[in-house]
Amino acid sequence: MNDEQVGFNLDDLRKLCKSYIDYTRTYMDRKQIRRINKQRSTLDNFVFQFSSEVVDFSSQYGSDISISYTASNVTGRPSKFPNYGDFPQSYVMRSYGPWRELAPSRKCPIMPQNAGRIRSEDYIILSFETPVIPLVISIFETFTPGSVVRISGKVVDLPETMAWRLLWEGLPQNCNGLRHSRLFAPKLNYIKELVKEICIEFNHSQLDYYTELDAVSMGGILKYPESGELDIISIPMVTHTSLGYVYDNNEEQNQEILSDIRVPSMASNLTMSTSLDPFLKLIKNIEELENEWRKVPNIDYTLRLPNESLMQIFSYLDLKSLRLCMRVCKRFYNICTDGYFYRELNLKPYWCSFSYSMLISLEPYCNQMTKLDLSWCGITKGILSTAFNLFIKKCGTNLTHLRLDCCGFVNDTTLIAINLFCKCIKELSLRSCTSIDFELICPPQSFPKMERIDFYRTNITTECLIFYITCMPKLKHINLGSCKRIDCMDHVAHALSVSNKQLVSVDFWKSYTLSPTGLRFLTALKQLEEIDLGWCLALSIPGDSLLDLVKSCPRLKKIIVVSLRGVCDRDLLAFADYCPLLEQIDLVGLRAITVDACSKFLQKCKNLKLMDVNFCENIKEGDVQVWRSKYPNVCIQFTTSDHSNVYHY
C-alpha cells in the first residue's frame, strides 16, 4: 500500500505544518516568529510510526487460530481507512452497548465506587519500533467509533509498576449518528519521557454496534528540546473531508478555532460604567461576612457524629480517598482501617501501578474480605505467583468472588492455592490467563461451592475441564469461549448435562468441535437462560438438535447463533413458540431466514429487546424500517453498508 492510499505520512505532516507556519507568519509578531523557528527544529526531530506489535489485549471477536477480527489486525498501516464499514481485517472486541449487563450471565459489581467516573471494559497494549516523546496518537476507527476512554504510555527504562503515564482520558462518546470512519487524535498530556508502548482502554456502553479499529499511529520527538519548552502549534480541526472521514480531537468547538472569529454583538452599543461603587460595596459585604464567621465558635461537628454514621459516609469513598482519610486524625484512622471497608476490593482501576507492596499494604485489613477483583493487575508484572499465593493463604479464607482476568502471574500453582485456602469460593474468573498449564495440576483441583467460572481464552484441555465440571455440582454460569485446546466439546456438553442440571448460562463462542450430538445433550439443562453458539461451525447444519434444545429450555432469555448457516425459519419460529421469555437474539449471517419468519417472530416475542439481523441476505433495509416503527421497544440491529461482501465465514 502506498502513501496516497493511506492518506497520512510523515512528509505530508511536515508539509502541512510548514504551510501552516508560512500562512500565519504575516499575522504574528516577532516573538511568535521566534517560537515558530524553534518549532521547525522540533519537527526535524519528529518521528511518525504505526504500531508494530500487539503486546496484550483483553478480548477479541475473532479467535487465536484465525486472522479475522483479531487484535493483530491493528498493527501496521491502515488497510481499509478511510472506508467505512465492517471489515474482517480490523480489530473487534466482544461486546457493545448495555446488552451484556442485561443478560442472565451478567456479573455483580465489586466495589463499584472504586471504578471512578470513567470505567474501562477492554484494553489493548501496542508496541512501536522507535521510542518517542508522544505528541500525537491517532486511532483509525472504521466502524462505530466512540469507545476509546483512556490512553496511557509506558516510559522506557523504568520499573513496570512506575512506568505508565496517563496521556489522555475522557468519557465514552455517543457517535451512533456518525456513519463515517474517524481519525481519533485527542489532545495529549505532554510528558518528557520516551514511550514505546501504549495502552488504549475502551468502554462500549454508548455504542450501538461493535467498534472496529484499523490501525494506531504515534508521532513524537526523539528528545526534548534543550530550551526545556515544547512549543506546539494548534492546527484547526477538520470536521469533514472529501474522503468521507472525520478527524476528531474530542474537544469542544468553542476553543482555539473559534477564538479568532468575530461575532457581531450589541455589547459595543451598551454604556460602560467606570464607577468603583459596586466593587467597593461587594468588598464591604465580604468583610462583614468574614467578621460574622470569626464570631462563630470553632466546632468540629464530626465529633458529634457516632462511628456508625461516619462508617456509612466513608462506605461511599473509593480506596484512595479512604486511605487519605486515615491521615486526618486518630479517630478517622481507627474507623478507616476497619475490615468492614475491605470486604470488597476492586484494584482493577489501579492496574498501571499495581505491585506486591500495594497488596501487602492492604493485607492487615482484609481479614473479612469476600470479593476481590485483580483483573488487568498482571500487566505491570509487579507481583509473582508465589507472592500472590501467600496473600491468598493469609486473606482468602472468606473469599467467595475472585476475578483474575488477564493476569500473567496466574499459573497452575495459583489454582492449587485457591483450592486449598479459598474453601468458600463461588466465582472464579480466569479470562485470558494464558500462563496456566492445566496438565501440570495433578490431580486437578475441585471447587464444590463454585457457581460461576470463566475459562475464556485459556489453555484448558478436555480432560481437565470435564474433571472440573464433575466437581462443581452447584455451577450456574460457565464461559468456554475460544478455548482452542478443547478437542471435543461434545464430551464437555455431556458432562454438563450430567453434573450441572441447574446451569443458567453457557458460552461456547468459537467452539468448533461442538456438534448436533453435543447440543442434544444440553436438552437436560431445564434451567438454562442463556446460550452462546456463535461460530460453532460444526453446528452449521443443526438438524433437529436446535429445535430439541429450545423445546427443552423454556426459560431461555438470550440466544446467539451467529454464522450458523443451517438455521432456518423453522428454528426461528420455534424460538418464539417455546421461549416466551426471550429478550435477546443474535442472528448475524443467517442466510436462510426470511422476512415473513422474522415478522412472525417479532409478533410473538412480547419480551424481546434486541434482535440482530446484520448480514442476513434476505433482510432488506425497508423491512427493518417497518419493524422498527411497529416494534419501537425492540432494538433491531441492521447496518446499511456499501461493503455487503465483507462478512467473513
C-alpha positions, 0 to 999 in steps of 0.5 A: 500500500502506498502513501496516497492510499493511506492518506497520512505520512510523515512528509505530508505532516511536515508539509502541512505544518510548514504551510501552516507556519508560512500562512500565519507568519504575516499575522504574528509578531516577532516573538511568535516568529521566534517560537515558530523557528524553534518549532521547525527544529522540533519537527526535524526531530519528529518521528511518525510510526504505526504500531508494530506489535500487539503486546496484550489485549483483553478480548477479541471477536475473532479467535487465536487460530484465525486472522479475522477480527483479531487484535493483530489486525491493528498493527501496521498501516491502515488497510481499509481507512478511510472506508467505512464499514465492517471489515474482517481485517480490523480489530473487534472486541466482544461486546457493545452497548448495555446488552451484556449487563442485561443478560442472565450471565451478567456479573455483580459489581465489586466495589463499584465506587472504586471504578471512578467516573470513567470505567474501562471494559477492554484494553489493548497494549501496542508496541512501536519500533522507535521510542518517542516523546508522544505528541500525537496518537491517532486511532483509525476507527472504521466502524462505530467509533466512540469507545476509546476512554483512556490512553496511557504510555509506558516510559522506557527504562523504568520499573513496570509498576512506575512506568505508565503515564496517563496521556489522555482520558475522557468519557465514552462518546455517543457517535451512533449518528456518525456513519463515517470512519474517524481519525481519533487524535485527542489532545495529549498530556505532554510528558518528557519521557520516551514511550514505546508502548501504549495502552488504549482502554475502551468502554462500549456502553454508548455504542450501538454496534461493535467498534472496529479499529484499523490501525494506531499511529504515534508521532513524537520527538526523539528528545526534548528540546534543550530550551526545556519548552515544547512549543506546539502549534494548534492546527484547526480541526477538520470536521469533514473531508472529501474522503468521507472521514472525520478527524476528531480531537474530542474537544469542544468547538468553542476553543482555539478555532473559534477564538479568532472569529468575530461575532457581531454583538450589541455589547459595543452599543451598551454604556460602560460604567467606570464607577468603583461603587459596586466593587467597593460595596461587594468588598464591604459585604465580604468583610462583614461576612468574614467578621460574622464567621470569626464570631462563630465558635470553632466546632468540629461537628464530626465529633458529634457524629457516632462511628456508625454514621461516619462508617456509612459516609466513608462506605461511599469513598473509593480506596484512595480517598479512604486511605487519605482519610486515615491521615486526618486524625486518630479517630478517622484512622481507627474507623478507616482501617476497619475490615468492614471497608475491605470486604470488597476490593476492586484494584482493577482501576489501579492496574498501571501501578499495581505491585506486591507492596500495594497488596501487602499494604492492604493485607492487615485489613482484609481479614473479612474480605469476600470479593476481590477483583485483580483483573488487568493487575498482571500487566505491570508484572509487579507481583509473582505467583508465589507472592500472590499465593501467600496473600491468598493463604493469609486473606482468602479464607472468606473469599467467595468472588475472585476475578483474575482476568488477564493476569500473567502471574496466574499459573497452575500453582495459583489454582492449587492455592485457591483450592486449598485456602479459598474453601468458600469460593463461588466465582472464579474468573480466569479470562485470558490467563494464558500462563496456566498449564492445566496438565501440570495440576495433578490431580486437578483441583475441585471447587464444590461451592463454585457457581460461576467460572470463566475459562475464556481464552485459556489453555484448558484441555478436555480432560481437565475441564470435564474433571472440573465440571464433575466437581462443581455440582452447584455451577450456574454460569460457565464461559468456554469461549475460544478455548482452542485446546478443547478437542471435543466439546461434545464430551464437555456438553455431556458432562454438563448435562450430567453434573450441572442440571441447574446451569443458567448460562453457557458460552461456547463462542468459537467452539468448533468441535461442538456438534448436533450430538453435543447440543442434544445433550444440553436438552437436560439443562431445564434451567438454562437462560442463556446460550452462546453458539456463535461460530460453532461451525460444526453446528452449521447444519443443526438438524433437529438438535436446535429445535430439541434444545429450545423445546427443552429450555423454556426459560431461555432469555438470550440466544446467539447463533451467529454464522450458523448457516443451517438455521432456518425459519423453522428454528426461528419460529420455534424460538418464539413458540417455546421461549416466551421469555426471550429478550435477546437474539443474535442472528448475524449471517443467517442466510436462510431466514426470511422476512415473513419468519422474522415478522412472525417472530417479532409478533410473538416475542412480547419480551424481546429487546434486541434482535440482530439481523446484520448480514442476513441476505434476505433482510432488506433495509425497508423491512427493518424500517417497518419493524422498527416503527411497529416494534419501537421497544425492540432494538433491531440491529441492521447496518446499511453498508456499501461493503455487503461482501465483507462478512467473513465465514 
